[in-house]
Amino acid sequence: MDDELYEEIMLMIEKAWGRNFDNAKRFFRSKGKVSTLEKYKRKWRKEFVEDIIEIIDKVELG
């Protein structure tokens, strides 16, 4: 994953998690997979999760 895309995703996570950004960073770095993100739909707005999944899909299909 290139740095620009990583930063874009991190900004989206920061916006969604707010004060819990450090937790979000750890989560994303350790488990940045579509299947894991699917499990967190209850914590994140549905549109946010779908955006992240779409970005990751683009990277994986690259």
PDB file of N, CA, C and O in Angstrom:
ATOM      1  N   MET A   1       0.849  -1.177   0.000  1.00  0.00           N
ATOM      2  CA  MET A   1       0.000   0.000   0.000  1.00  0.00           C
ATOM      3  C   MET A   1       0.893   1.237   0.000  1.00  0.00           C
ATOM      4  O   MET A   1       1.806   1.352   0.817  1.00  0.00           O
ATOM      5  N   ASP A   2       0.622   2.164  -0.924  1.00  0.00           N
ATOM      6  CA  ASP A   2       1.478   3.344  -0.969  1.00  0.00           C
ATOM      7  C   ASP A   2       1.135   4.316   0.163  1.00  0.00           C
ATOM      8  O   ASP A   2       0.047   4.261   0.737  1.00  0.00           O
ATOM      9  N   ASP A   3       2.078   5.201   0.468  1.00  0.00           N
ATOM     10  CA  ASP A   3       1.937   6.102   1.612  1.00  0.00           C
ATOM     11  C   ASP A   3       0.744   7.036   1.475  1.00  0.00           C
ATOM     12  O   ASP A   3       0.052   7.313   2.456  1.00  0.00           O
ATOM     13  N   GLU A   4       0.501   7.521   0.265  1.00  0.00           N
ATOM     14  CA  GLU A   4      -0.611   8.450   0.051  1.00  0.00           C
ATOM     15  C   GLU A   4      -1.950   7.786   0.359  1.00  0.00           C
ATOM     16  O   GLU A   4      -2.810   8.381   1.008  1.00  0.00           O
ATOM     17  N   LEU A   5      -2.117   6.571  -0.102  1.00  0.00           N
ATOM     18  CA  LEU A   5      -3.356   5.837   0.153  1.00  0.00           C
ATOM     19  C   LEU A   5      -3.487   5.517   1.639  1.00  0.00           C
ATOM     20  O   LEU A   5      -4.570   5.630   2.213  1.00  0.00           O
ATOM     21  N   TYR A   6      -2.387   5.121   2.251  1.00  0.00           N
ATOM     22  CA  TYR A   6      -2.396   4.837   3.688  1.00  0.00           C
ATOM     23  C   TYR A   6      -2.849   6.071   4.468  1.00  0.00           C
ATOM     24  O   TYR A   6      -3.686   5.966   5.364  1.00  0.00           O
ATOM     25  N   GLU A   7      -2.300   7.237   4.130  1.00  0.00           N
ATOM     26  CA  GLU A   7      -2.669   8.475   4.817  1.00  0.00           C
ATOM     27  C   GLU A   7      -4.143   8.794   4.619  1.00  0.00           C
ATOM     28  O   GLU A   7      -4.811   9.238   5.553  1.00  0.00           O
ATOM     29  N   GLU A   8      -4.655   8.572   3.415  1.00  0.00           N
ATOM     30  CA  GLU A   8      -6.070   8.812   3.139  1.00  0.00           C
ATOM     31  C   GLU A   8      -6.949   7.935   4.029  1.00  0.00           C
ATOM     32  O   GLU A   8      -7.933   8.403   4.600  1.00  0.00           O
ATOM     33  N   ILE A   9      -6.588   6.676   4.137  1.00  0.00           N
ATOM     34  CA  ILE A   9      -7.352   5.753   4.975  1.00  0.00           C
ATOM     35  C   ILE A   9      -7.247   6.162   6.440  1.00  0.00           C
ATOM     36  O   ILE A   9      -8.241   6.133   7.166  1.00  0.00           O
ATOM     37  N   MET A  10      -6.051   6.543   6.878  1.00  0.00           N
ATOM     38  CA  MET A  10      -5.884   6.937   8.273  1.00  0.00           C
ATOM     39  C   MET A  10      -6.715   8.177   8.602  1.00  0.00           C
ATOM     40  O   MET A  10      -7.258   8.276   9.703  1.00  0.00           O
ATOM     41  N   LEU A  11      -6.823   9.120   7.671  1.00  0.00           N
ATOM     42  CA  LEU A  11      -7.653  10.303   7.906  1.00  0.00           C
ATOM     43  C   LEU A  11      -9.120   9.918   8.036  1.00  0.00           C
ATOM     44  O   LEU A  11      -9.843  10.486   8.855  1.00  0.00           O
ATOM     45  N   MET A  12      -9.558   8.962   7.236  1.00  0.00           N
ATOM     46  CA  MET A  12     -10.938   8.490   7.332  1.00  0.00           C
ATOM     47  C   MET A  12     -11.177   7.828   8.687  1.00  0.00           C
ATOM     48  O   MET A  12     -12.219   8.029   9.311  1.00  0.00           O
ATOM     49  N   ILE A  13     -10.208   7.042   9.130  1.00  0.00           N
ATOM     50  CA  ILE A  13     -10.335   6.373  10.425  1.00  0.00           C
ATOM     51  C   ILE A  13     -10.336   7.404  11.552  1.00  0.00           C
ATOM     52  O   ILE A  13     -11.121   7.298  12.494  1.00  0.00           O
ATOM     53  N   GLU A  14      -9.461   8.395  11.456  1.00  0.00           N
ATOM     54  CA  GLU A  14      -9.409   9.436  12.489  1.00  0.00           C
ATOM     55  C   GLU A  14     -10.752  10.156  12.583  1.00  0.00           C
ATOM     56  O   GLU A  14     -11.240  10.421  13.682  1.00  0.00           O
ATOM     57  N   LYS A  15     -11.340  10.466  11.452  1.00  0.00           N
ATOM     58  CA  LYS A  15     -12.629  11.161  11.430  1.00  0.00           C
ATOM     59  C   LYS A  15     -13.722  10.302  12.068  1.00  0.00           C
ATOM     60  O   LYS A  15     -14.572  10.814  12.796  1.00  0.00           O
ATOM     61  N   ALA A  16     -13.700   9.019  11.799  1.00  0.00           N
ATOM     62  CA  ALA A  16     -14.738   8.124  12.308  1.00  0.00           C
ATOM     63  C   ALA A  16     -14.551   7.805  13.792  1.00  0.00           C
ATOM     64  O   ALA A  16     -15.531   7.687  14.527  1.00  0.00           O
ATOM     65  N   TRP A  17     -13.306   7.664  14.234  1.00  0.00           N
ATOM     66  CA  TRP A  17     -13.043   7.231  15.604  1.00  0.00           C
ATOM     67  C   TRP A  17     -12.856   8.387  16.575  1.00  0.00           C
ATOM     68  O   TRP A  17     -12.995   8.208  17.785  1.00  0.00           O
ATOM     69  N   GLY A  18     -12.542   9.574  16.057  1.00  0.00           N
ATOM     70  CA  GLY A  18     -12.370  10.721  16.944  1.00  0.00           C
ATOM     71  C   GLY A  18     -11.283  10.506  17.978  1.00  0.00           C
ATOM     72  O   GLY A  18     -10.122  10.290  17.631  1.00  0.00           O
ATOM     73  N   ARG A  19     -11.662  10.564  19.267  1.00  0.00           N
ATOM     74  CA  ARG A  19     -10.686  10.456  20.360  1.00  0.00           C
ATOM     75  C   ARG A  19      -9.975   9.115  20.382  1.00  0.00           C
ATOM     76  O   ARG A  19      -8.902   9.002  20.974  1.00  0.00           O
ATOM     77  N   ASN A  20     -10.531   8.120  19.764  1.00  0.00           N
ATOM     78  CA  ASN A  20      -9.942   6.780  19.797  1.00  0.00           C
ATOM     79  C   ASN A  20      -8.993   6.535  18.624  1.00  0.00           C
ATOM     80  O   ASN A  20      -8.800   5.391  18.212  1.00  0.00           O
ATOM     81  N   PHE A  21      -8.402   7.599  18.088  1.00  0.00           N
ATOM     82  CA  PHE A  21      -7.568   7.462  16.896  1.00  0.00           C
ATOM     83  C   PHE A  21      -6.385   6.522  17.114  1.00  0.00           C
ATOM     84  O   PHE A  21      -6.044   5.750  16.218  1.00  0.00           O
ATOM     85  N   ASP A  22      -5.757   6.572  18.285  1.00  0.00           N
ATOM     86  CA  ASP A  22      -4.627   5.671  18.539  1.00  0.00           C
ATOM     87  C   ASP A  22      -5.067   4.217  18.469  1.00  0.00           C
ATOM     88  O   ASP A  22      -4.356   3.370  17.930  1.00  0.00           O
ATOM     89  N   ASN A  23      -6.234   3.935  19.013  1.00  0.00           N
ATOM     90  CA  ASN A  23      -6.767   2.576  18.922  1.00  0.00           C
ATOM     91  C   ASN A  23      -7.039   2.205  17.470  1.00  0.00           C
ATOM     92  O   ASN A  23      -6.783   1.076  17.051  1.00  0.00           O
ATOM     93  N   ALA A  24      -7.554   3.153  16.712  1.00  0.00           N
ATOM     94  CA  ALA A  24      -7.849   2.898  15.303  1.00  0.00           C
ATOM     95  C   ALA A  24      -6.568   2.606  14.531  1.00  0.00           C
ATOM     96  O   ALA A  24      -6.536   1.702  13.695  1.00  0.00           O
ATOM     97  N   LYS A  25      -5.510   3.372  14.809  1.00  0.00           N
ATOM     98  CA  LYS A  25      -4.242   3.132  14.118  1.00  0.00           C
ATOM     99  C   LYS A  25      -3.727   1.732  14.409  1.00  0.00           C
ATOM    100  O   LYS A  25      -3.332   1.006  13.496  1.00  0.00           O
ATOM    101  N   ARG A  26      -3.733   1.356  15.683  1.00  0.00           N
ATOM    102  CA  ARG A  26      -3.266   0.010  16.044  1.00  0.00           C
ATOM    103  C   ARG A  26      -4.121  -1.051  15.370  1.00  0.00           C
ATOM    104  O   ARG A  26      -3.609  -2.035  14.837  1.00  0.00           O
ATOM    105  N   PHE A  27      -5.425  -0.837  15.402  1.00  0.00           N
ATOM    106  CA  PHE A  27      -6.347  -1.780  14.777  1.00  0.00           C
ATOM    107  C   PHE A  27      -6.049  -1.928  13.290  1.00  0.00           C
ATOM    108  O   PHE A  27      -5.933  -3.044  12.783  1.00  0.00           O
ATOM    109  N   PHE A  28      -5.926  -0.811  12.596  1.00  0.00           N
ATOM    110  CA  PHE A  28      -5.739  -0.870  11.152  1.00  0.00           C
ATOM    111  C   PHE A  28      -4.406  -1.508  10.790  1.00  0.00           C
ATOM    112  O   PHE A  28      -4.330  -2.318   9.866  1.00  0.00           O
ATOM    113  N   ARG A  29      -3.362  -1.146  11.513  1.00  0.00           N
ATOM    114  CA  ARG A  29      -2.041  -1.696  11.206  1.00  0.00           C
ATOM    115  C   ARG A  29      -1.993  -3.203  11.438  1.00  0.00           C
ATOM    116  O   ARG A  29      -1.338  -3.929  10.690  1.00  0.00           O
ATOM    117  N   SER A  30      -2.682  -3.669  12.467  1.00  0.00           N
ATOM    118  CA  SER A  30      -2.599  -5.090  12.790  1.00  0.00           C
ATOM    119  C   SER A  30      -3.624  -5.931  12.036  1.00  0.00           C
ATOM    120  O   SER A  30      -3.396  -7.116  11.791  1.00  0.00           O
ATOM    121  N   LYS A  31      -4.758  -5.322  11.666  1.00  0.00           N
ATOM    122  CA  LYS A  31      -5.839  -6.117  11.096  1.00  0.00           C
ATOM    123  C   LYS A  31      -6.510  -5.427   9.917  1.00  0.00           C
ATOM    124  O   LYS A  31      -7.728  -5.514   9.759  1.00  0.00           O
ATOM    125  N   GLY A  32      -5.732  -4.750   9.097  1.00  0.00           N
ATOM    126  CA  GLY A  32      -6.323  -3.982   8.000  1.00  0.00           C
ATOM    127  C   GLY A  32      -6.807  -4.863   6.875  1.00  0.00           C
ATOM    128  O   GLY A  32      -6.302  -4.785   5.755  1.00  0.00           O
ATOM    129  N   LYS A  33      -7.771  -5.692   7.163  1.00  0.00           N
ATOM    130  CA  LYS A  33      -8.295  -6.625   6.171  1.00  0.00           C
ATOM    131  C   LYS A  33      -9.791  -6.428   6.042  1.00  0.00           C
ATOM    132  O   LYS A  33     -10.469  -6.065   7.003  1.00  0.00           O
ATOM    133  N   VAL A  34     -10.292  -6.669   4.856  1.00  0.00           N
ATOM    134  CA  VAL A  34     -11.716  -6.489   4.610  1.00  0.00           C
ATOM    135  C   VAL A  34     -12.543  -7.324   5.572  1.00  0.00           C
ATOM    136  O   VAL A  34     -13.524  -6.826   6.124  1.00  0.00           O
ATOM    137  N   SER A  35     -12.180  -8.569   5.785  1.00  0.00           N
ATOM    138  CA  SER A  35     -12.973  -9.444   6.651  1.00  0.00           C
ATOM    139  C   SER A  35     -13.033  -8.904   8.079  1.00  0.00           C
ATOM    140  O   SER A  35     -14.059  -9.021   8.748  1.00  0.00           O
ATOM    141  N   THR A  36     -11.931  -8.314   8.541  1.00  0.00           N
ATOM    142  CA  THR A  36     -11.925  -7.745   9.880  1.00  0.00           C
ATOM    143  C   THR A  36     -12.773  -6.488   9.931  1.00  0.00           C
ATOM    144  O   THR A  36     -13.515  -6.276  10.890  1.00  0.00           O
ATOM    145  N   LEU A  37     -12.669  -5.651   8.904  1.00  0.00           N
ATOM    146  CA  LEU A  37     -13.470  -4.432   8.876  1.00  0.00           C
ATOM    147  C   LEU A  37     -14.955  -4.747   8.871  1.00  0.00           C
ATOM    148  O   LEU A  37     -15.751  -4.023   9.468  1.00  0.00           O
ATOM    149  N   GLU A  38     -15.328  -5.825   8.200  1.00  0.00           N
ATOM    150  CA  GLU A  38     -16.742  -6.212   8.162  1.00  0.00           C
ATOM    151  C   GLU A  38     -17.290  -6.418   9.573  1.00  0.00           C
ATOM    152  O   GLU A  38     -18.449  -6.102   9.844  1.00  0.00           O
ATOM    153  N   LYS A  39     -16.458  -6.947  10.468  1.00  0.00           N
ATOM    154  CA  LYS A  39     -16.893  -7.221  11.835  1.00  0.00           C
ATOM    155  C   LYS A  39     -17.147  -5.938  12.621  1.00  0.00           C
ATOM    156  O   LYS A  39     -17.852  -5.955  13.630  1.00  0.00           O
ATOM    157  N   TYR A  40     -16.571  -4.822  12.160  1.00  0.00           N
ATOM    158  CA  TYR A  40     -16.661  -3.578  12.908  1.00  0.00           C
ATOM    159  C   TYR A  40     -17.726  -2.631  12.378  1.00  0.00           C
ATOM    160  O   TYR A  40     -17.734  -1.454  12.738  1.00  0.00           O
ATOM    161  N   LYS A  41     -18.621  -3.116  11.534  1.00  0.00           N
ATOM    162  CA  LYS A  41     -19.672  -2.249  11.000  1.00  0.00           C
ATOM    163  C   LYS A  41     -20.522  -1.639  12.102  1.00  0.00           C
ATOM    164  O   LYS A  41     -21.021  -0.525  11.949  1.00  0.00           O
ATOM    165  N   ARG A  42     -20.693  -2.342  13.198  1.00  0.00           N
ATOM    166  CA  ARG A  42     -21.511  -1.809  14.294  1.00  0.00           C
ATOM    167  C   ARG A  42     -20.859  -0.585  14.934  1.00  0.00           C
ATOM    168  O   ARG A  42     -21.554   0.285  15.459  1.00  0.00           O
ATOM    169  N   LYS A  43     -19.535  -0.516  14.893  1.00  0.00           N
ATOM    170  CA  LYS A  43     -18.840   0.612  15.519  1.00  0.00           C
ATOM    171  C   LYS A  43     -18.691   1.799  14.574  1.00  0.00           C
ATOM    172  O   LYS A  43     -18.607   2.941  15.024  1.00  0.00           O
ATOM    173  N   TRP A  44     -18.659   1.547  13.302  1.00  0.00           N
ATOM    174  CA  TRP A  44     -18.435   2.602  12.321  1.00  0.00           C
ATOM    175  C   TRP A  44     -19.694   2.833  11.513  1.00  0.00           C
ATOM    176  O   TRP A  44     -20.503   1.922  11.340  1.00  0.00           O
ATOM    177  N   ARG A  45     -19.866   4.064  11.010  1.00  0.00           N
ATOM    178  CA  ARG A  45     -20.961   4.318  10.080  1.00  0.00           C
ATOM    179  C   ARG A  45     -20.813   3.377   8.893  1.00  0.00           C
ATOM    180  O   ARG A  45     -19.701   3.132   8.424  1.00  0.00           O
ATOM    181  N   LYS A  46     -21.909   2.862   8.418  1.00  0.00           N
ATOM    182  CA  LYS A  46     -21.879   1.890   7.331  1.00  0.00           C
ATOM    183  C   LYS A  46     -21.147   2.444   6.107  1.00  0.00           C
ATOM    184  O   LYS A  46     -20.361   1.732   5.481  1.00  0.00           O
ATOM    185  N   GLU A  47     -21.399   3.705   5.765  1.00  0.00           N
ATOM    186  CA  GLU A  47     -20.761   4.284   4.575  1.00  0.00           C
ATOM    187  C   GLU A  47     -19.247   4.330   4.737  1.00  0.00           C
ATOM    188  O   GLU A  47     -18.508   4.109   3.777  1.00  0.00           O
ATOM    189  N   PHE A  48     -18.791   4.617   5.945  1.00  0.00           N
ATOM    190  CA  PHE A  48     -17.357   4.685   6.203  1.00  0.00           C
ATOM    191  C   PHE A  48     -16.706   3.329   5.953  1.00  0.00           C
ATOM    192  O   PHE A  48     -15.684   3.240   5.272  1.00  0.00           O
ATOM    193  N   VAL A  49     -17.298   2.283   6.505  1.00  0.00           N
ATOM    194  CA  VAL A  49     -16.747   0.940   6.337  1.00  0.00           C
ATOM    195  C   VAL A  49     -16.756   0.554   4.863  1.00  0.00           C
ATOM    196  O   VAL A  49     -15.791  -0.022   4.361  1.00  0.00           O
ATOM    197  N   GLU A  50     -17.840   0.869   4.177  1.00  0.00           N
ATOM    198  CA  GLU A  50     -17.914   0.530   2.756  1.00  0.00           C
ATOM    199  C   GLU A  50     -16.843   1.265   1.960  1.00  0.00           C
ATOM    200  O   GLU A  50     -16.257   0.694   1.041  1.00  0.00           O
ATOM    201  N   ASP A  51     -16.579   2.533   2.304  1.00  0.00           N
ATOM    202  CA  ASP A  51     -15.517   3.285   1.631  1.00  0.00           C
ATOM    203  C   ASP A  51     -14.163   2.628   1.853  1.00  0.00           C
ATOM    204  O   ASP A  51     -13.384   2.480   0.912  1.00  0.00           O
ATOM    205  N   ILE A  52     -13.876   2.235   3.087  1.00  0.00           N
ATOM    206  CA  ILE A  52     -12.598   1.589   3.398  1.00  0.00           C
ATOM    207  C   ILE A  52     -12.467   0.270   2.637  1.00  0.00           C
ATOM    208  O   ILE A  52     -11.415  -0.020   2.067  1.00  0.00           O
ATOM    209  N   ILE A  53     -13.528  -0.519   2.631  1.00  0.00           N
ATOM    210  CA  ILE A  53     -13.495  -1.801   1.924  1.00  0.00           C
ATOM    211  C   ILE A  53     -13.243  -1.575   0.437  1.00  0.00           C
ATOM    212  O   ILE A  53     -12.477  -2.311  -0.185  1.00  0.00           O
ATOM    213  N   GLU A  54     -13.883  -0.565  -0.127  1.00  0.00           N
ATOM    214  CA  GLU A  54     -13.690  -0.266  -1.546  1.00  0.00           C
ATOM    215  C   GLU A  54     -12.237   0.109  -1.835  1.00  0.00           C
ATOM    216  O   GLU A  54     -11.666  -0.342  -2.828  1.00  0.00           O
ATOM    217  N   ILE A  55     -11.639   0.929  -0.973  1.00  0.00           N
ATOM    218  CA  ILE A  55     -10.235   1.313  -1.155  1.00  0.00           C
ATOM    219  C   ILE A  55      -9.328   0.096  -1.053  1.00  0.00           C
ATOM    220  O   ILE A  55      -8.429  -0.078  -1.875  1.00  0.00           O
ATOM    221  N   ILE A  56      -9.556  -0.745  -0.052  1.00  0.00           N
ATOM    222  CA  ILE A  56      -8.716  -1.932   0.118  1.00  0.00           C
ATOM    223  C   ILE A  56      -8.874  -2.875  -1.069  1.00  0.00           C
ATOM    224  O   ILE A  56      -7.893  -3.453  -1.538  1.00  0.00           O
ATOM    225  N   ASP A  57     -10.102  -3.035  -1.557  1.00  0.00           N
ATOM    226  CA  ASP A  57     -10.325  -3.874  -2.736  1.00  0.00           C
ATOM    227  C   ASP A  57      -9.527  -3.363  -3.924  1.00  0.00           C
ATOM    228  O   ASP A  57      -8.928  -4.153  -4.653  1.00  0.00           O
ATOM    229  N   LYS A  58      -9.513  -2.047  -4.127  1.00  0.00           N
ATOM    230  CA  LYS A  58      -8.758  -1.463  -5.240  1.00  0.00           C
ATOM    231  C   LYS A  58      -7.275  -1.753  -5.092  1.00  0.00           C
ATOM    232  O   LYS A  58      -6.594  -2.064  -6.069  1.00  0.00           O
ATOM    233  N   VAL A  59      -6.776  -1.649  -3.860  1.00  0.00           N
ATOM    234  CA  VAL A  59      -5.356  -1.907  -3.617  1.00  0.00           C
ATOM    235  C   VAL A  59      -5.036  -3.375  -3.879  1.00  0.00           C
ATOM    236  O   VAL A  59      -4.039  -3.692  -4.527  1.00  0.00           O
ATOM    237  N   GLU A  60      -5.887  -4.270  -3.374  1.00  0.00           N
ATOM    238  CA  GLU A  60      -5.633  -5.701  -3.541  1.00  0.00           C
ATOM    239  C   GLU A  60      -5.714  -6.118  -5.006  1.00  0.00           C
ATOM    240  O   GLU A  60      -4.958  -6.983  -5.449  1.00  0.00           O
ATOM    241  N   LEU A  61      -6.631  -5.504  -5.760  1.00  0.00           N
ATOM    242  CA  LEU A  61      -6.771  -5.835  -7.176  1.00  0.00           C
ATOM    243  C   LEU A  61      -5.706  -5.141  -8.010  1.00  0.00           C
ATOM    244  O   LEU A  61      -5.363  -5.587  -9.105  1.00  0.00           O
ATOM    245  N   GLY A  62      -5.184  -4.028  -7.464  1.00  0.00           N
ATOM    246  CA  GLY A  62      -4.138  -3.188  -7.971  1.00  0.00           C
ATOM    247  C   GLY A  62      -3.703  -3.362  -9.314  1.00  0.00           C
ATOM    248  O   GLY A  62      -2.806  -2.653  -9.770  1.00  0.00           O
TER     249      GLY A  62
END
